[in-house]
Structure formats: structure tokens, C-alpha cells
Amino acid sequence: MTQSTELLALRYLYADLTVLTQYAGGNSIRLHHHLSDIFAAPRFVSSPMIMSTPHILLIGGHGKVAQLLTPLLLKRSWVVTSLIRDPAQKPTILKLAEGQPGKLAVQIESLEELKGSSDAQKVVDEVKPDWIVWSAGAGGKGGPSRTFKIDRDAAKYFIHAAYSTPSVTKFLMISYNSSRRQKPSWWSEDEWAVAMDTNNGALSSYFQSKVTADYYLSALEAKAKEQGTPFDAINLRPGHLTDEGVEKVQLGKGRAKGEVGRATVAEVAANLLEMEGARGWIDLLSGEESIGDAVKRVVTEKVDCIDGEDWNEIKKVADQRIVT
């Protein structure tokens, strides 16, 4: 067996152990950590081989978008650990893996019970993902305090844990397209006024939570780049969500008001994860462009809807104290 073939076999074994250790302890966990040390050795870091089986921690796995996204990730033979709150939801999640070549595990964790970034770090250290997808939210249940605990605080805890873990190289946040503090140049005054009326009214707690988390993710991505650490932050920002099937899209800078199906959001998210170099704020509505062409365009042209935001304010967020 050649060195490259041996390495490929070990990587598949590593992916299998990632799933097994969700259910087993003892020697399996020790072997899992031993293999982690092997892959961290310089001879593997310097290998030109591209990781064939990324492991994704999907936070908020029982949500509607996440349940549509999970089979798309597994279809690519990727490894997914779906983080959910309620053990009763586990059979529903595991059913998503039927007929798929990828590996699926379930992690039980209540996001609103996290006390600081160290709690999120424990989850990341246990799961050992390569990429993290945030698709969680309070969903308007439990009042403003619960929204702040999940959509702002828990999101920041996991963003910080991802940034602090060198092996995590991508973080995809599902936000919404009006989560911003400055008017983008490609929106009209009327579009901006409508967005701000909603953000400062019915969605006030949600807006404050999401824009804070969005800023924090972008700030830590910028900080990682300054340090020479690979960490791509993808902020997918759909408009009003519907239950429509997969549609053509308007991706990137475009009109402010519109709808998009959750199935389309999931499809775009999977395509962005798959596309090397994808990063930045990416607005999404239904439109006239195929998903594949749209994703390729925004990545190639480096489209970033963060344009217009105050980068000095964003960078300050990276230095804000976070509960550990």
C-alpha cells in the first residue's frame, strides 16, 4: 500500500470513528484522539492531498432549513454531526441519513443553557468538526431573553470556539438580508426604510441578536486573516422564508424585498460549502439565475454584501470581552 493510499484509508477510518465516538467511550475515544494527533503531525499537514471527507457540525439540526440541508451534505459523502436540543428529535434526524453515503451522528445540547464560550469549546473539542454551520434560532419562542441567549450569545460562543480551533476552517452562518446597520448603496431609500421599520419594531430583539453575531463572525474572520490562520466566514442572508421547492436565485447584491424557499437556502448553503474560496455576506432571494452559476459568480467576483458597513465598528467587536 502506498503512503497516499494508506493516508486515504486512515482518513476514512477517522471519519467513521468520528461517528462511533458519539456513541462509545473508552478505547474508541482514546484511539480517536490518537488519530487526531497523527493527522496533526507535519508529514500530514504538508501533504498536497485535499481532505476528501469534511466533518460538519450542524447547529440547530432539527430546524426546517437544517433538515433540508442534512441530506444534501450526506449526499456528498460528508460526515455530519447534527446538534439538537431534544433527545426526542433524534429519530427524526437519523432518518435523514437513509439511503445516503455520508455518515450522520447526533449530539444533544441545549444552546440556551450554555454559560460561555468554554461550553461551546467543549462541544467542538468533542465533535472535532472541520466546518461549522449555524442554523439555530429561538424562533420567536420564549421572549427577548431567549432570543438573546440563542441567536446572539450562543452564536458568539460557537463562533469564538471555531475561531479558537485551528482545525475549523469554515463557519457558515444563516442570517437574514436585513441584518445590517448601514444602508447598502444598492438599496433604495424606501427599501432601507422598510427594513429598518421591521428591525426596530417587530423584529427588534432578533435584529439586535443577529447583527451582533454577524458582526462578530466577520470580525473574527478578519482577525484570523491578519494572523495568517485559514478561517472562512460565510454569511448566507435569505429574505422571507417560504416552503417553496428549489428555485432559481438572486444571489449577492440586489433588491431588498423578496422571498426564497427554505429548500433553496439549503441548496445554496451546500453549494457554498463545496465551493473553495466562498466567504462574506451573501444575500439570497428567488430570482432568475441557476444556483450553480450564481454561487460560482459571487465567489469568482468576490461579491460581499458587507460593503457599506463600518469596518472600524466591526473590528471593535473582535476585541469585545466574551463570557468564557
Secondary structure, DSSP 8 states (H G I E B T S, - for coil): --HHHHHHHHHHHHHHHHHHTTT--THHHHHHHHHHHHHHSHHHHT-----SS-EEEEETTTSHHHHHHHHHHHHTT-EEEEEES-GGGHHHHHHTTTT-SSEEEEEE--GGG--SHHHHHHHHHHH--SEEEE----TT-SHHHHHIIIIIIIHHHHHHHHHT-TT--EEEEE--TT--SS--TTS-HHHHHHHHHHHTTTTHHHHHHHHHHHHHHHHHHHHHHHTT---EEEEEEE-EEE---S--EEESS--S--EEEHHHHHHHHHHHHHSTT--EEEEEEE-SB-HHHHHHHHHHTT--TTTTS-HHHHHHHHTS----
